[in-house]
């Protein structure tokens, strides 16, 4: 039996639709691959950022520990001034010069302060 024009047109439209669906499925697969690749790249960058952050935290902790040790060392030296040896510290000499009204004391070094105070 011969097919009518309408049936032929319908079959042609159906074939065209099948091709279009196949093309759409290919495009979705391609897009899925691209999206998957982007997600993997993002995962890798996130993992690297986490690794870098951990490294930065370790460095910060080490720096803080070093600063605490350094501050403790400085505090120990400040707590035991040179006056234990009988020689006044620079700050002590400067304070004495200020108290006596010696001009230019703020620009003097330790030897000059000792001389100006008559202790050198």
Backbone as CSV, one residue per row, in Angstrom:
resi,resn,N_x,N_y,N_z,CA_x,CA_y,CA_z,C_x,C_y,C_z
1,UNK,0.815,-1.166,0.000,0.000,0.000,0.000,0.868,1.242,0.000
2,UNK,0.449,2.192,-0.713,1.231,3.402,-0.867,1.012,4.319,0.324
3,UNK,2.098,4.954,0.705,2.022,5.850,1.868,1.566,7.207,1.377
4,UNK,0.785,7.830,2.214,0.303,9.156,1.859,1.386,10.180,2.126
5,UNK,1.195,11.335,1.558,2.164,12.407,1.747,2.305,12.737,3.226
6,UNK,1.236,12.710,3.943,1.260,13.045,5.367,2.086,12.027,6.143
7,UNK,1.944,10.745,5.801,2.718,9.718,6.479,4.203,9.863,6.181
8,UNK,4.520,10.134,4.917,5.914,10.328,4.550,6.502,11.540,5.291
9,UNK,5.744,12.605,5.343,6.214,13.809,6.035,6.401,13.521,7.515
10,UNK,5.522,12.724,8.084,5.618,12.376,9.500,6.849,11.515,9.751
11,UNK,7.110,10.536,8.874,8.299,9.708,9.026,9.569,10.534,8.891
12,UNK,9.554,11.462,7.914,10.719,12.327,7.735,10.930,13.201,8.981
13,UNK,9.873,13.736,9.516,9.968,14.562,10.729,10.462,13.714,11.892
14,UNK,9.985,12.462,11.971,10.418,11.560,13.039,11.909,11.240,12.897
15,UNK,12.387,10.987,11.688,13.815,10.742,11.461,14.645,11.971,11.835
16,UNK,14.168,13.130,11.445,14.866,14.378,11.761,14.922,14.570,13.279
17,UNK,13.843,14.236,13.948,13.800,14.361,15.412,14.766,13.382,16.056
18,UNK,14.852,12.149,15.523,15.787,11.160,16.066,17.230,11.650,15.931
19,UNK,17.556,12.222,14.774,18.900,12.761,14.551,19.163,13.901,15.541
20,UNK,18.168,14.767,15.714,18.317,15.895,16.640,18.508,15.396,18.073
21,UNK,17.781,14.363,18.461,17.927,13.790,19.799,19.313,13.194,19.955
22,UNK,19.795,12.489,18.932,21.147,11.920,18.978,22.196,13.015,19.117
23,UNK,22.045,14.075,18.344,22.979,15.204,18.448,22.925,15.838,19.842
24,UNK,21.744,15.968,20.404,21.589,16.546,21.738,22.247,15.656,22.791
25,UNK,22.082,14.334,22.645,22.720,13.415,23.591,24.240,13.527,23.528
26,UNK,24.789,13.647,22.313,26.232,13.825,22.157,26.689,15.126,22.824
27,UNK,25.901,16.187,22.638,26.255,17.483,23.224,26.237,17.402,24.748
28,UNK,25.265,16.677,25.298,25.173,16.522,26.753,26.376,15.745,27.273
29,UNK,26.756,14.669,26.573,27.925,13.892,26.986,29.175,14.760,26.959
30,UNK,29.312,15.553,25.890,30.468,16.428,25.772,30.460,17.457,26.905
31,UNK,29.298,18.017,27.178,29.176,18.995,28.260,29.452,18.335,29.600
32,UNK,28.982,17.114,29.792,29.245,16.383,31.032,30.743,16.160,31.219
33,UNK,31.445,15.818,30.136,32.890,15.629,30.223,33.574,16.932,30.611
34,UNK,33.136,18.023,30.000,33.728,19.326,30.296,33.457,19.711,31.747
35,UNK,32.228,19.516,32.188,31.864,19.836,33.564,32.631,18.964,34.541
36,UNK,32.762,17.697,34.215,33.504,16.776,35.069,34.974,17.199,35.153
37,UNK,35.554,17.578,34.029,36.946,18.027,33.996,37.104,19.314,34.834
38,UNK,36.147,20.222,34.703,36.201,21.458,35.496,36.092,21.139,36.994
39,UNK,35.236,20.200,37.346,35.085,19.812,38.744,36.369,19.184,39.275
40,UNK,37.012,18.358,38.452,38.285,17.750,38.867,39.366,18.813,39.059
41,UNK,39.417,19.778,38.140,40.389,20.872,38.272,40.129,21.681,39.538
42,UNK,38.868,21.951,39.796,38.509,22.698,41.000,38.887,21.910,42.252
43,UNK,38.663,20.607,42.226,39.034,19.749,43.358,40.536,19.786,43.592
44,UNK,41.304,19.696,42.502,42.768,19.743,42.625,43.235,21.089,43.182
45,UNK,42.657,22.179,42.693,43.041,23.508,43.195,42.666,23.657,44.659
46,UNK,41.516,23.124,45.040,41.083,23.192,46.437,42.020,22.383,47.328
47,UNK,42.434,21.215,46.865,43.372,20.390,47.634,44.704,21.108,47.796
48,UNK,45.179,21.754,46.733,46.444,22.501,46.805,46.308,23.689,47.760
49,UNK,45.158,24.368,47.715,44.934,25.504,48.616,44.913,25.040,50.074
50,UNK,44.311,23.896,50.333,44.278,23.365,51.696,45.694,23.010,52.151
51,UNK,46.471,22.429,51.261,47.853,22.080,51.582,48.662,23.345,51.878
52,UNK,48.478,24.371,51.045,49.185,25.636,51.258,48.762,26.289,52.569
53,UNK,47.472,26.197,52.900,46.980,26.785,54.142,47.590,26.081,55.352
54,UNK,47.685,24.756,55.300,48.306,24.015,56.407,49.765,24.410,56.559
55,UNK,50.444,24.578,55.436,51.844,24.977,55.465,51.977,26.378,56.073
56,UNK,51.070,27.271,55.704,51.108,28.630,56.240,50.857,28.627,57.747
57,UNK,49.956,27.771,58.203,49.676,27.674,59.643,50.902,27.157,60.379
58,UNK,51.557,26.142,59.809,52.784,25.631,60.447,53.852,26.714,60.525
59,UNK,54.007,27.467,59.440,54.998,28.552,59.444,54.645,29.617,60.478
60,UNK,53.366,29.974,60.548,52.938,30.998,61.506,53.178,30.527,62.935
61,UNK,52.870,29.264,63.200,53.108,28.726,64.542,54.596,28.717,64.871
62,UNK,55.416,28.345,63.890,56.858,28.336,64.120,57.364,29.755,64.376
63,UNK,56.876,30.703,63.599,57.283,32.095,63.778,56.852,32.593,65.153
64,UNK,55.637,32.235,65.563,55.152,32.652,66.874,55.984,32.019,67.983
65,UNK,56.332,30.742,67.812,57.178,30.071,68.809,58.544,30.736,68.887
66,UNK,59.114,31.046,67.706,60.416,31.719,67.676,60.327,33.084,68.348
67,UNK,59.234,33.791,68.118,59.065,35.119,68.721,58.946,35.001,70.237
68,UNK,58.236,33.961,70.699,58.105,33.765,72.148,59.464,33.479,72.776
69,UNK,60.249,32.632,72.122,61.584,32.299,72.632,62.452,33.554,72.638
70,UNK,62.376,34.323,71.546,63.165,35.546,71.438,62.735,36.552,72.502
71,UNK,61.423,36.708,72.691,60.923,37.640,73.701,61.349,37.204,75.097
72,UNK,61.328,35.898,75.334,61.750,35.385,76.639,63.231,35.673,76.861
73,UNK,64.042,35.473,75.818,65.470,35.729,75.910,65.732,37.207,76.177
74,UNK,65.007,38.071,75.466,65.164,39.513,75.669,64.728,39.888,77.073
75,UNK,63.626,39.313,77.524,63.132,39.617,78.869,64.143,39.198,79.934
76,UNK,64.799,38.074,79.706,65.804,37.627,80.672,66.980,38.592,80.724
77,UNK,67.373,39.107,79.566,68.481,40.055,79.537,68.086,41.401,80.134
78,UNK,66.843,41.802,79.897,66.372,43.071,80.450,66.206,42.937,81.960
79,UNK,65.783,41.775,82.405,65.570,41.567,83.837,66.893,41.577,84.595
80,UNK,67.986,41.252,83.939,69.301,41.246,84.571,70.171,42.314,83.903
81,UNK,69.996,43.602,84.284,70.745,44.666,83.637,72.234,44.593,83.967
82,UNK,73.003,45.383,83.253,74.452,45.395,83.421,74.869,46.001,84.764
83,UNK,73.929,46.615,85.498,74.274,47.240,86.775,74.702,46.201,87.817
84,UNK,74.455,44.920,87.542,74.936,43.872,88.446,76.465,43.867,88.482
85,UNK,77.067,44.334,87.415,78.528,44.358,87.327,79.104,45.653,87.889
86,UNK,78.234,46.557,88.303,78.697,47.836,88.831,78.738,48.924,87.775
87,UNK,78.591,48.572,86.510,78.568,49.566,85.430,77.111,49.886,85.137
88,UNK,76.719,51.171,85.222,75.321,51.524,84.952,74.978,51.305,83.474
89,UNK,73.708,51.023,83.233,73.257,50.825,81.853,73.120,52.169,81.169
90,UNK,73.019,52.123,79.863,72.850,53.337,79.072,71.599,54.089,79.522
91,UNK,70.530,53.375,79.725,69.279,54.020,80.149,69.417,54.660,81.522
92,UNK,70.091,53.978,82.414,70.310,54.556,83.743,71.133,55.839,83.637
93,UNK,72.168,55.810,82.814,72.996,57.008,82.624,72.190,58.147,82.001
94,UNK,71.385,57.818,81.028,70.564,58.842,80.377,69.577,59.449,81.355
95,UNK,68.964,58.621,82.199,68.032,59.135,83.199,68.745,60.041,84.209
96,UNK,69.945,59.674,84.619,70.710,60.517,85.546,71.044,61.861,84.905
97,UNK,71.472,61.814,83.630,71.817,63.055,82.928,70.593,63.941,82.789
98,UNK,69.477,63.351,82.518,68.235,64.122,82.406,67.899,64.756,83.747
99,UNK,68.051,63.974,84.804,67.765,64.485,86.155,68.688,65.625,86.553
100,UNK,69.916,65.591,86.115,70.873,66.662,86.443,70.776,67.846,85.490
101,UNK,69.955,67.715,84.439,69.772,68.829,83.515,70.922,69.023,82.543
102,UNK,71.643,67.966,82.213,72.759,68.060,81.270,72.193,68.203,79.860
103,UNK,72.648,69.263,79.170,72.149,69.525,77.823,72.742,68.546,76.822
104,UNK,71.909,68.123,75.866,72.359,67.225,74.807,72.483,65.774,75.220
105,UNK,71.952,65.416,76.390,72.089,64.035,76.878,71.445,63.027,75.935
106,UNK,70.369,63.435,75.226,69.648,62.485,74.376,70.447,62.086,73.141
107,UNK,71.461,62.884,72.777,72.288,62.564,71.605,73.614,61.910,71.993
108,UNK,73.861,61.727,73.285,75.138,61.174,73.745,75.107,59.649,73.767
109,UNK,76.289,59.060,73.565,76.409,57.613,73.716,76.811,57.312,75.160
110,UNK,76.992,56.054,75.457,77.258,55.652,76.834,78.552,56.277,77.371
111,UNK,79.598,56.270,76.571,80.882,56.838,77.013,80.760,58.337,77.277
112,UNK,80.041,59.028,76.403,79.861,60.476,76.584,79.030,60.767,77.828
113,UNK,78.012,59.948,78.065,77.191,60.148,79.272,78.027,59.927,80.527
114,UNK,78.855,58.891,80.523,79.728,58.643,81.683,80.648,59.853,81.938
115,UNK,81.225,60.396,80.867,82.114,61.538,80.996,81.356,62.765,81.495
116,UNK,80.168,63.019,80.939,79.382,64.200,81.316,78.934,64.108,82.785
117,UNK,78.710,62.897,83.256,78.276,62.706,84.640,79.481,62.634,85.579
118,UNK,80.659,62.634,85.025,81.859,62.578,85.848,82.154,61.207,86.389
119,UNK,81.630,60.189,85.752,81.823,58.815,86.216,82.815,58.064,85.339
120,UNK,83.288,58.719,84.289,84.141,57.998,83.357,85.517,58.335,83.477
